[in-house]
Amino acid sequence: MRRCTLCGKGTKIGRNRSHAQNRTSRTYKANVQKVTMKVGEDKLSGKFCTRCIKKLKSEAKKLAEA
């Protein structure tokens, strides 16, 4: 199942609406990617959403600068 291991973001359910106002179910899938990255001295691997990947990259950059 598509679920971020860090924040728990996953698939959401919504509806399509046509011009005739017909409703049909649809799913909004989270953009989850399998990633292995280095944060400081540690290697971090798992399935992360793109927002968490961006957050981890910025934290790794801050640690590298300090």
RAZI-V367171 format. One record per helix or strand. SS is the DSSP state (A for helix, B for strand). FROM is the first residue (numbers start at 1). LEN is the number of residues. Records with the same first field share a line. If there is no record, write none. Layout:
# RAZI-V367171
SS=FROM-LEN / FROM-LEN
This chain:
# RAZI-V367171
B=3-1 / 10-1 / 12-6 / 23-6 / 32-8 / 42-8
A=50-16
